[in-house]
Amino acid sequence: MEAYEECLNKTSTHHAPWYVVPADDKENARLIVSRIVLDTLNDLKMVYPKTTAKRR
């Protein structure tokens, strides 16, 4: 367990974080992963590209 924790602490970064998701309850595991994906996508702050009147 200590080696596992050390590995995660040394390889997880702000740019590329690791997430530990319990897999013994599939329904909750899927909810947790869904929340991580949604939060990550929302953090990207994506917007539609601006267009011109001529192109519209």
C-alpha positions as a Markdown table, in Angstrom:
| # | Residue | x | y | z |
|---|---|---|---|---|
| 1 | Met | 0.0 | 0.0 | 0.0 |
| 2 | Glu | 2.9 | 2.4 | 0.8 |
| 3 | Ala | 4.5 | 1.8 | -2.6 |
| 4 | Tyr | 1.2 | 2.3 | -4.3 |
| 5 | Glu | 0.7 | 5.6 | -2.5 |
| 6 | Glu | 4.3 | 6.7 | -3.2 |
| 7 | Cys | 3.9 | 6.0 | -6.9 |
| 8 | Leu | 0.7 | 8.0 | -7.1 |
| 9 | Asn | 2.1 | 10.9 | -5.2 |
| 10 | Lys | 5.2 | 11.1 | -7.4 |
| 11 | Thr | 3.4 | 10.7 | -10.8 |
| 12 | Ser | 0.2 | 12.7 | -10.2 |
| 13 | Thr | 0.5 | 16.3 | -11.3 |
| 14 | His | -1.8 | 19.3 | -11.6 |
| 15 | His | -1.6 | 18.9 | -15.4 |
| 16 | Ala | -2.2 | 15.1 | -15.3 |
| 17 | Pro | -3.8 | 14.0 | -12.1 |
| 18 | Trp | -4.5 | 10.4 | -11.0 |
| 19 | Tyr | -7.8 | 9.5 | -9.5 |
| 20 | Val | -8.3 | 6.4 | -7.2 |
| 21 | Val | -11.9 | 5.1 | -7.8 |
| 22 | Pro | -13.2 | 2.2 | -5.7 |
| 23 | Ala | -14.3 | -0.6 | -8.0 |
| 24 | Asp | -16.2 | -2.8 | -5.6 |
| 25 | Asp | -19.5 | -0.9 | -6.3 |
| 26 | Lys | -19.8 | -0.4 | -10.1 |
| 27 | Glu | -22.7 | 2.0 | -9.9 |
| 28 | Asn | -20.9 | 4.4 | -7.6 |
| 29 | Ala | -17.6 | 4.0 | -9.5 |
| 30 | Arg | -19.3 | 5.0 | -12.7 |
| 31 | Leu | -20.9 | 8.0 | -11.0 |
| 32 | Ile | -17.5 | 9.1 | -9.6 |
| 33 | Val | -15.8 | 8.7 | -13.0 |
| 34 | Ser | -18.7 | 10.7 | -14.7 |
| 35 | Arg | -18.2 | 13.5 | -12.2 |
| 36 | Ile | -14.5 | 13.6 | -12.8 |
| 37 | Val | -15.0 | 13.8 | -16.6 |
| 38 | Leu | -17.7 | 16.5 | -16.3 |
| 39 | Asp | -15.5 | 18.6 | -13.9 |
| 40 | Thr | -12.5 | 18.3 | -16.2 |
| 41 | Leu | -14.5 | 19.3 | -19.3 |
| 42 | Asn | -16.0 | 22.3 | -17.4 |
| 43 | Asp | -12.5 | 23.4 | -16.3 |
| 44 | Leu | -11.5 | 23.7 | -20.0 |
| 45 | Lys | -13.8 | 26.7 | -20.3 |
| 46 | Met | -14.5 | 25.9 | -24.0 |
| 47 | Val | -16.5 | 28.4 | -26.1 |
| 48 | Tyr | -17.8 | 28.4 | -29.6 |
| 49 | Pro | -15.5 | 30.2 | -32.0 |
| 50 | Lys | -16.5 | 33.7 | -33.0 |
| 51 | Thr | -17.8 | 34.1 | -36.5 |
| 52 | Thr | -18.4 | 37.0 | -38.9 |
| 53 | Ala | -21.8 | 38.2 | -40.2 |
| 54 | Lys | -20.8 | 37.1 | -43.7 |
| 55 | Arg | -20.1 | 33.5 | -42.6 |
| 56 | Arg | -23.3 | 33.3 | -40.6 |
